[in-house]
Amino acid sequence: MKKHIFFLIIATIISCTPEAAVDYAIISGKITNSKSDKITVYSSFNSDHKIEVSINEDGSFKDTLRMDSDFYFLRQDRNSVEFYLPKGEELIVNYNAAQKNATLQMAGSVSSVNEYIIEKAKLSKELTGDRKELFLKNETDFKAHLLKIKTAQEDLLSKTDGIQEEFATNEIKNINYQYLSTLSRYQSYHGYYLKDRNFKVSKSFLTELKDVDIENENDFLFSQEYRNVVSSILRNQSQELIKKDSIAGDIAYLKAIANVKNDLIRNKLLFDDAKYGITYTENLEDYYDIFSKYSNDATNNSKIEKDYKKIKALAQGNPSPEFKDYENYAGGKTSSKDLNGKYTYIDVWATWCGPCIAEIPSLKKVEEQFHGKNIEFVSISIDREKDHEKWKKMIVDRGLGGMQLFADNNWQSQFIQDYMIKGIPRFILIDPQGNIVNANAPRPSNKKLVETLKSLNL
């Protein structure tokens, strides 16, 4: 009898023990006609978090996801698939790589949500129409157009069967954040397309953003659009700090973020800005001090500290990192030491980079103005090897001057890594002894470049 009671108690304890929470999701599927033998899955919340998944000979793949997000991007060759996959769920993705959009199919426990995401993207693209035409509308018509898109997205959500209640609740808010996020971009885009940098929206145009709580952690985790809205609100606040305290824009933005009380939100916004911004700032010490004071994420802090120490080595007067045996369009190989004896103005660019190409006319003017002076204008392409011929063709088609070089390993080239280049175009000025004058020199379109070069008495 005692044994019977003992085993009954044990059975009761076991039956009352809660199941351990599943800390992963499962992604699987089949991709036919893929040129590569792997796919990469990125967290939408943090693109630094990613895994590579092998594609088998028959196109099948399968792996587990243990990242900090319910939303992901799958990239294979040039194909991209956005999907929703919370922990404990499974998703099956099938498509023909040669015709991804026409053949994409989703199955699994969250297939309804993912089919909704696909249809929403199609609907949004169709209703948005030509982007330039949209942003050239006047304020009233622009807002009316966005509300039409918003209503259509809400209708699609309500008509899609199988959507979990929690997702639907969050997605309703996400749709509204998308509307607000697009509103917040109207001033800059409208001014850009009008070619009027001084354009300002009316005082009442962004009234709806004033009611947004920028410290909602649930919405911050769920919605990229909410994260965009929060960033936009903080950038508007930073503009007030710029006027009030006469400080640089990047410093003002960090100070605005520093006022956010929620640790997760503040830490991510600080890190997202710093991982690129610290390589561009003209106020390194102030920038790093603010980041360090208000970020309490140890992992993030360690990464930015490493970048800070590397950038310190790029201060004016320090020896410049070197490159060796880069292909020279004019023939042969060129190393950085070959350029000693003259000032060197380096343009790091690529054929696919729109802002880089936009600088070409200004660069040609500067080259002409300082022709015959003690300075060499050097353009280093970080195109991939597959675009090598495209690089050569653009040099001819655009009549590019100066010295045209092709880096040895695109973004992974040691020179690019040593200069902490994370975005292009990037301009560097080096003196005749091979020492750094400015690791973030002004762009050709910036009048400060000509002023700087004139001050060198070339």
C-alpha positions in Angstrom: 0.0 0.0 0.0 2.8 2.4 0.9 4.6 1.6 -2.4 1.4 2.3 -4.3 1.0 5.7 -2.6 4.7 6.5 -3.2 4.4 5.8 -7.0 1.1 7.8 -7.1 2.9 10.8 -5.5 5.8 10.5 -8.0 3.3 10.3 -10.9 1.4 13.3 -9.6 4.6 15.3 -9.3 5.7 14.4 -12.9 2.3 15.2 -14.3 2.3 18.6 -12.6 5.8 19.6 -13.8 5.5 22.2 -16.6 7.1 21.3 -19.9 10.3 23.1 -20.6 9.8 25.9 -23.1 11.1 25.2 -26.6 13.9 27.6 -27.3 14.1 27.1 -31.0 12.1 27.0 -34.2 12.6 24.7 -37.2 13.1 26.0 -40.8 13.1 23.5 -43.6 12.2 23.2 -47.3 13.4 22.7 -50.8 15.0 25.2 -53.2 15.5 23.9 -56.7 17.9 25.5 -59.3 20.0 27.2 -56.6 23.4 28.3 -57.8 24.8 28.2 -54.3 24.9 25.3 -51.9 23.8 27.3 -48.8 21.3 29.8 -47.6 21.7 32.5 -44.9 19.0 33.2 -42.4 19.2 36.6 -40.6 17.3 37.9 -37.6 15.2 40.9 -38.6 15.8 42.4 -35.2 19.6 42.1 -35.4 21.1 41.3 -38.8 24.4 40.5 -37.0 22.7 37.3 -35.8 22.6 34.8 -38.6 23.2 31.2 -39.5 24.2 29.5 -42.7 22.2 26.4 -43.7 23.5 23.9 -46.3 21.4 23.0 -49.3 21.6 19.3 -50.2 22.0 18.0 -53.7 18.3 17.6 -54.1 17.7 21.2 -52.9 16.4 20.2 -49.5 17.5 22.0 -46.3 16.7 21.9 -42.6 18.0 23.6 -39.4 17.0 25.1 -36.1 16.8 28.8 -35.3 17.7 30.1 -31.9 17.8 33.9 -32.5 16.3 36.9 -30.8 13.5 37.4 -33.2 10.2 36.0 -34.5 10.9 37.6 -37.9 13.7 36.6 -40.3 15.1 37.0 -43.8 16.2 34.1 -45.8 18.8 34.9 -48.5 19.9 32.6 -51.3 21.8 33.9 -54.2 19.9 37.1 -55.0 16.6 35.8 -53.7 15.2 37.0 -50.4 12.2 35.7 -48.3 10.8 37.4 -45.3 9.2 35.1 -42.8 7.6 34.8 -39.3 8.7 31.9 -37.1 8.3 32.0 -33.3 10.1 29.5 -31.1 8.2 26.2 -31.0 6.9 26.5 -34.5 8.0 25.0 -37.8 8.0 26.5 -41.3 8.5 24.8 -44.7 9.7 27.0 -47.6 9.7 25.7 -51.1 10.5 27.5 -54.4 12.4 27.4 -57.7 15.4 29.8 -57.4 15.0 30.8 -61.0 11.4 32.0 -60.4 11.1 32.6 -56.7 8.1 35.0 -56.7 6.0 32.7 -59.0 6.8 29.5 -57.2 7.2 30.4 -53.5 5.1 28.2 -51.2 4.8 28.1 -47.4 3.7 25.2 -45.2 3.9 24.4 -41.5 2.3 25.6 -38.3 2.6 29.4 -39.2 1.9 29.1 -42.9 -1.2 31.4 -42.7 0.8 34.2 -41.2 3.5 33.9 -43.8 1.1 33.7 -46.7 -0.4 36.9 -45.3 3.1 38.5 -45.2 3.6 37.6 -48.9 0.2 38.9 -50.0 0.6 42.1 -47.9 3.9 42.8 -49.7 2.3 42.4 -53.1 -0.7 44.6 -52.1 1.5 47.3 -50.7 3.7 47.4 -53.8 0.7 47.6 -56.1 -1.1 50.3 -54.1 2.1 52.4 -53.5 2.9 52.6 -57.2 5.7 54.8 -58.4 7.7 55.9 -55.3 8.7 59.3 -56.8 5.1 60.0 -57.9 3.9 59.1 -54.4 6.3 61.4 -52.6 5.7 64.3 -55.0 2.0 64.5 -54.0 1.0 67.4 -51.8 0.5 66.7 -48.1 -3.3 66.1 -48.3 -3.1 63.7 -51.2 -0.1 61.9 -49.8 -1.8 61.2 -46.5 -5.0 60.1 -48.2 -3.0 57.7 -50.4 -1.3 56.2 -47.3 -4.6 55.8 -45.5 -5.9 53.9 -48.5 -3.0 51.5 -48.3 -3.5 51.2 -44.5 -7.1 50.3 -44.9 -6.4 47.7 -47.6 -3.8 46.1 -45.4 -6.2 45.9 -42.4 -8.9 44.4 -44.6 -6.4 41.8 -45.9 -5.5 40.8 -42.3 -9.1 40.5 -41.2 -9.9 38.3 -44.2 -7.0 35.9 -43.9 -8.0 32.7 -42.1 -5.8 30.9 -39.6 -4.1 34.0 -38.1 -3.3 33.7 -34.4 -5.0 36.3 -32.2 -1.7 37.5 -30.7 -0.1 38.1 -34.1 -3.3 39.9 -35.4 -3.2 42.2 -32.4 0.4 43.1 -32.9 0.0 43.4 -36.7 -2.8 45.9 -36.5 -0.4 48.2 -34.6 2.4 47.4 -37.0 0.2 48.5 -40.0 -0.4 51.8 -38.2 3.3 52.2 -37.5 4.0 51.6 -41.2 1.7 54.5 -42.0 3.4 56.7 -39.4 6.8 55.7 -40.5 6.1 56.6 -44.1 4.6 59.9 -43.0 7.8 60.7 -41.2 9.8 60.3 -44.4 7.7 62.6 -46.4 9.6 65.8 -45.7 13.0 64.4 -46.8 11.8 62.5 -49.8 9.5 65.3 -51.0 12.3 67.8 -50.7 14.7 65.4 -52.5 12.4 64.9 -55.5 11.5 68.6 -55.6 15.3 69.3 -55.4 14.4 71.7 -52.5 16.5 70.9 -49.4 14.8 73.6 -47.5 11.3 72.1 -47.8 9.4 71.7 -44.5 6.1 70.1 -43.9 3.3 72.0 -42.2 3.1 72.1 -38.4 0.1 69.8 -38.3 1.4 67.2 -40.7 3.1 65.0 -38.1 0.7 65.5 -35.3 -0.1 61.8 -35.1 3.5 61.0 -34.1 3.2 63.0 -30.9 1.0 60.3 -29.4 3.4 57.5 -29.9 4.9 55.9 -26.8 8.6 55.4 -27.7 9.2 53.0 -24.8 6.9 50.1 -25.7 9.2 47.0 -25.6 6.6 44.6 -27.1 6.1 46.8 -30.1 9.8 47.4 -30.4 10.5 43.7 -30.6 7.7 42.9 -33.0 7.7 45.8 -35.4 10.5 47.2 -37.6 8.1 50.0 -38.5 7.7 50.9 -34.8 11.5 50.9 -34.5 11.6 53.3 -37.5 9.0 55.6 -35.9 10.9 55.7 -32.6 14.2 56.5 -34.4 12.4 59.2 -36.4 11.0 60.8 -33.3 14.4 60.8 -31.6 16.0 62.3 -34.7 13.5 65.1 -34.5 14.3 65.6 -30.9 18.0 65.7 -31.8 17.3 68.6 -34.2 16.2 70.6 -31.2 19.4 69.7 -29.3 21.4 70.8 -32.3 19.8 74.3 -32.3 19.8 74.6 -28.5 23.3 73.4 -27.8 25.1 73.9 -31.1 26.4 70.4 -31.3 27.0 67.9 -34.1 24.1 65.9 -35.4 25.5 62.5 -34.5 26.2 63.6 -30.9 22.8 65.1 -30.6 21.1 61.9 -31.8 23.1 59.8 -29.2 22.0 62.3 -26.5 18.4 61.9 -27.5 18.6 58.1 -27.3 20.3 58.4 -23.9 17.0 59.8 -22.5 15.2 56.5 -23.3 14.6 54.7 -20.0 13.9 51.2 -21.4 17.2 49.3 -21.4 16.5 47.1 -24.4 15.3 49.9 -26.6 18.1 52.3 -25.6 20.8 49.7 -25.9 19.7 48.6 -29.4 19.4 52.2 -30.7 22.8 53.2 -29.3 24.4 50.1 -30.8 22.7 50.4 -34.2 24.0 53.9 -34.6 27.5 53.3 -33.1 28.4 50.2 -35.2 28.5 52.5 -38.2 28.5 56.0 -36.8 31.7 55.6 -34.8 33.6 55.1 -38.1 32.3 58.4 -39.4 32.1 60.7 -36.5 34.3 63.8 -36.4 33.9 63.9 -32.6 35.3 60.4 -31.7 35.9 61.0 -28.0 32.6 62.6 -27.3 30.8 60.0 -29.3 32.4 57.1 -27.5 32.0 58.7 -24.1 28.2 59.1 -24.6 27.8 55.6 -25.9 29.8 54.1 -23.1 27.9 56.0 -20.4 24.4 55.1 -21.5 24.8 51.6 -23.0 24.8 48.8 -20.4 24.8 45.8 -22.8 28.2 44.1 -22.2 28.3 42.4 -25.6 27.6 45.6 -27.5 30.0 47.6 -25.4 32.8 45.1 -26.1 32.3 45.3 -29.9 32.2 49.1 -29.9 35.3 49.3 -27.6 37.2 47.2 -30.1 36.1 49.5 -33.0 37.0 52.6 -30.9 40.6 51.3 -30.3 41.0 50.6 -34.0 39.7 54.0 -35.0 42.1 55.7 -32.6 44.9 54.2 -34.6 43.5 56.1 -37.6 44.1 59.5 -36.1 45.8 62.3 -38.0 49.5 61.9 -38.2 49.5 58.1 -37.7 50.9 55.8 -40.5 48.2 54.9 -42.9 47.3 51.2 -43.4 48.7 49.9 -46.6 47.5 47.9 -49.6 49.7 45.8 -51.9 49.5 44.9 -55.6 46.0 46.2 -56.5 45.2 45.8 -60.1 45.7 49.1 -62.0 43.3 49.8 -64.9 46.2 51.5 -66.7 48.2 48.3 -66.4 50.3 46.4 -63.9 49.9 46.4 -60.1 50.0 49.3 -57.6 50.8 49.3 -53.9 50.2 52.2 -51.5 54.0 52.7 -51.1 54.2 53.5 -54.8 52.1 56.6 -54.0 54.6 58.1 -51.4 56.0 61.5 -52.3 52.6 63.0 -53.1 49.4 63.6 -51.2 46.9 60.9 -52.0 43.1 61.4 -52.1 41.5 58.0 -52.1 37.9 57.3 -53.1 36.6 53.9 -52.0 33.6 53.0 -54.2 31.8 50.3 -56.2 29.9 50.2 -59.5 26.6 49.3 -57.7 26.8 52.2 -55.3 24.5 55.1 -56.3 25.9 57.7 -53.9 29.4 56.8 -55.1 28.4 57.4 -58.8 26.7 60.6 -57.7 30.1 61.9 -56.5 31.8 61.3 -59.9 31.0 64.7 -61.5 32.3 66.6 -58.4 35.4 64.4 -58.3 36.2 65.2 -61.9 35.9 68.9 -61.1 38.3 68.6 -58.2 40.8 66.5 -60.2 40.7 69.2 -62.9 41.2 72.0 -60.4 44.3 70.4 -58.9 45.7 68.9 -62.0 49.5 69.0 -62.0 49.6 69.6 -58.3 51.4 67.4 -55.8 48.4 65.1 -55.3 47.3 61.8 -56.7 43.5 61.0 -57.0 43.0 57.3 -56.5 39.8 55.4 -56.8 39.7 51.9 -55.3 36.8 49.7 -56.4 35.6 47.1 -53.9 33.4 45.3 -56.5 33.3 41.6 -56.4 35.3 39.7 -58.9 32.2 38.8 -60.9 31.7 42.5 -61.6 35.3 43.1 -62.8 34.3 43.7 -66.4 31.5 46.0 -65.2 34.2 48.0 -63.4 36.3 48.3 -66.5 33.3 49.3 -68.6 32.2 52.0 -66.2 35.7 53.6 -66.2 35.3 54.0 -70.0 31.6 54.9 -70.1 31.9 57.5 -67.4 35.3 58.8 -68.5 36.8 58.2 -65.0 40.1 60.0 -64.4 42.8 59.6 -61.8 44.2 56.2 -60.9 41.7 53.4 -61.0 42.5 50.4 -58.8 40.6 47.2 -58.1 40.8 45.9 -54.5 42.0 42.3 -53.9 39.0 41.0 -51.9 36.1 43.5 -52.0 34.8 44.3 -48.5 37.2 41.8 -47.0 40.3 43.5 -48.4 42.7 44.1 -45.6 43.0 47.8 -46.4 39.2 48.2 -46.2 39.1 46.3 -42.9 42.0 48.3 -41.4 40.2 51.6 -42.2 37.0 50.2 -40.6 35.0 51.0 -43.8 31.4 49.8 -43.4 29.8 52.1 -45.9 30.7 53.7 -49.2 31.6 56.1 -50.7 34.5 56.7 -48.3 37.3 59.2 -48.8 40.7 59.2 -47.3 43.5 61.8 -47.5 47.2 60.7 -47.0 50.3 62.9 -46.9 53.5 62.3 -49.0 55.1 60.4 -46.2 52.2 57.9 -46.0 50.7 59.3 -42.9 47.0 60.0 -42.4 45.7 63.5 -42.9 42.0 62.6 -42.6 40.6 59.0 -42.5 37.2 60.5 -43.2 38.0 63.2 -45.7 35.3 65.5 -47.1 33.4 64.2 -50.2 34.2 65.9 -53.6 30.7 67.5 -53.5 31.6 69.1 -50.1 33.2 72.5 -50.5 35.4 71.7 -47.5 37.4 69.4 -49.7 38.7 72.2 -51.9 39.4 74.3 -48.8 41.3 71.4 -47.2 43.4 70.8 -50.4 44.2 74.5 -50.8 45.4 74.7 -47.2 48.1 72.0 -48.0 49.9 74.3 -50.5 50.0 71.6 -53.1 
